[in-house]
Structures are given as structure tokens and as C-alpha cells.
Amino acid sequence: MSIGQKIKYHRKLKGLKQKDLAAILGISDKTISSWEIDRTEPSMDMINKMCELFKIDASVLIAPPTTTPSLSQDELDIINKYRSLNEYGKNDLFRRADELIKLDYTNDDYEPEP
């Protein structure tokens, strides 16, 4: 993903429109649009502000674009949901994941009984 695609992805994940993000950052929505279509790139100051808002590390946005992502969109969504949890939620998520593994949800042929 390019930096513009990453900005758009995280903006939408937060439920923000371009104009909403622009208002938070104190810039125009046309600037957000320009970033998202990779016409221009944000300054490091803007990247840091977005990362604080999105609760992600700056390396997430500025890592070089990849042609074949190592994680699927579903996997990225799970990671972002995990990051939004507090410590209790994270511990509960791990406990529930262990329960699913014990139920053999790791086997592609497994179907739960009705």
C-alpha cells in the first residue's frame, strides 16, 4: 500500500470523512484528497499528528509501499481492532482465541455441530 492508501484506510477505519480529518489537522480536505491519491505527501508533522489520532506508529504510514502485502485486509483489521483495546480487552481476546483453537477452528475441514 502507498502512503496515501494507508492514510485513507486508517481514516475510514476511524469513521472519518476527508473533511473531518482535515478539520482535526487544521488543513483543507483537498490536501487530504491529494495525499490519498498520492499526488503529494504529508509532512512529518502531519504524519505524526495522524499517527497519534489513528493510534499507530509512524512506521505504519511511512514504510515503503509493497506490491504484495504480507497481511490480508482482514488481518490488518484484526490488528487495528486489537490495538484499540485496553489491556483487559487484549487479555480477553487472547483467551477467546485460545478457546477457538481448542475447538479446532484451525482445521479448514472443521464444521461446528448444529
MARKE-374568 format. One line per 2 residues: number of its first residue (from 0); their letters; for each residue x, y, z of C-alpha. Coordinates in Angstrom, 1 decimal, always signed. Layout:
N
NUM) a) X,Y,Z ~ ... $
END
This chain:
114
0) ms) +0.0,+0.0,+0.0 ~ +1.2,+3.5,-0.7 $
2) ig) +1.2,+6.2,+2.0 ~ -2.0,+7.7,+0.5 $
4) qk) -3.8,+4.3,+0.6 ~ -2.7,+3.8,+4.2 $
6) ik) -4.0,+7.3,+5.2 ~ -7.3,+6.5,+3.5 $
8) yh) -7.5,+3.1,+5.1 ~ -6.8,+4.4,+8.7 $
10) rk) -9.1,+7.4,+8.2 ~ -12.0,+5.2,+7.2 $
12) lk) -11.2,+2.8,+10.0 ~ -11.7,+5.7,+12.4 $
14) gl) -15.0,+6.5,+10.7 ~ -13.8,+9.9,+9.4 $
16) kq) -14.6,+11.7,+6.2 ~ -11.8,+13.6,+4.4 $
18) kd) -13.4,+16.9,+5.7 ~ -13.4,+15.5,+9.3 $
20) la) -9.7,+14.6,+9.2 ~ -8.9,+17.9,+7.6 $
22) ai) -10.7,+19.8,+10.3 ~ -8.8,+17.9,+13.0 $
24) lg) -5.5,+18.6,+11.4 ~ -6.3,+22.2,+10.5 $
26) is) -5.9,+21.8,+6.8 ~ -8.2,+21.6,+3.7 $
28) dk) -10.0,+18.5,+2.6 ~ -8.3,+19.0,-0.8 $
30) ti) -5.0,+18.4,+0.9 ~ -6.3,+15.1,+2.4 $
32) ss) -7.5,+14.1,-1.1 ~ -4.1,+15.0,-2.6 $
34) we) -2.4,+12.7,-0.1 ~ -4.8,+9.9,-0.6 $
36) id) -4.3,+9.8,-4.4 ~ -0.6,+10.1,-3.9 $
38) rt) -0.3,+13.4,-5.7 ~ +1.5,+14.9,-2.7 $
40) ep) +2.8,+13.6,+0.7 ~ +2.2,+14.9,+4.2 $
42) sm) +5.0,+16.5,+6.2 ~ +6.4,+14.5,+9.1 $
44) dm) +4.5,+16.8,+11.5 ~ +1.2,+15.9,+9.8 $
46) in) +2.2,+12.2,+9.7 ~ +2.9,+12.3,+13.5 $
48) km) -0.5,+14.0,+14.1 ~ -2.3,+11.4,+12.1 $
50) ce) -0.5,+8.6,+13.8 ~ -1.4,+10.0,+17.2 $
52) lf) -5.1,+10.2,+16.1 ~ -5.1,+6.7,+14.4 $
54) ki) -3.1,+5.2,+17.4 ~ -0.5,+3.8,+15.1 $
56) da) +3.3,+4.0,+14.9 ~ +4.6,+6.4,+12.2 $
58) sv) +6.4,+3.5,+10.5 ~ +3.0,+2.1,+9.6 $
60) li) +2.4,+5.1,+7.3 ~ +5.9,+5.7,+6.0 $
62) ap) +7.1,+2.2,+5.4 ~ +7.9,+1.7,+1.7 $
64) pt) +4.9,+0.6,-0.5 ~ +4.6,-3.1,-1.0 $
66) tt) +3.3,-4.7,-4.2 ~ +2.2,-7.8,-2.3 $
68) ps) +1.0,-7.2,+1.2 ~ +2.2,-9.7,+3.8 $
70) ls) -1.1,-9.4,+5.6 ~ -4.6,-9.6,+4.3 $
72) qd) -7.1,-6.8,+4.9 ~ -8.9,-8.9,+7.4 $
74) el) -5.7,-9.5,+9.3 ~ -4.9,-5.7,+9.3 $
76) di) -8.4,-5.1,+10.6 ~ -7.9,-7.5,+13.4 $
78) in) -4.6,-5.9,+14.3 ~ -6.1,-2.4,+14.4 $
80) ky) -9.1,-3.6,+16.5 ~ -6.6,-5.3,+18.9 $
82) rs) -4.6,-2.0,+19.2 ~ -7.8,-0.2,+20.2 $
84) ln) -8.4,-2.4,+23.2 ~ -7.2,-1.8,+26.7 $
86) ey) -5.1,-4.4,+28.5 ~ -8.2,-6.2,+29.8 $
88) gk) -9.6,-6.5,+26.3 ~ -6.4,-7.7,+24.9 $
90) nd) -6.1,-10.4,+27.5 ~ -9.7,-11.4,+26.9 $
92) lf) -9.1,-11.6,+23.1 ~ -6.1,-13.9,+23.7 $
94) rr) -8.2,-16.1,+25.9 ~ -11.0,-16.3,+23.4 $
96) ad) -8.6,-17.1,+20.5 ~ -7.1,-19.9,+22.6 $
98) el) -10.7,-21.3,+23.1 ~ -11.3,-21.2,+19.3 $
100) ik) -8.0,-23.1,+18.7 ~ -9.1,-25.7,+21.3 $
102) ld) -12.3,-26.1,+19.3 ~ -10.2,-27.0,+16.3 $
104) yt) -11.2,-23.9,+14.3 ~ -7.7,-24.1,+12.8 $
106) nd) -8.7,-27.1,+10.7 ~ -10.2,-26.0,+7.3 $
108) dy) -12.4,-29.1,+7.3 ~ -13.9,-28.4,+10.7 $
110) ep) -17.6,-27.5,+10.9 ~ -19.3,-27.0,+14.3 $
112) ep) -22.1,-29.3,+15.2 ~ -25.6,-27.7,+14.8 $
END
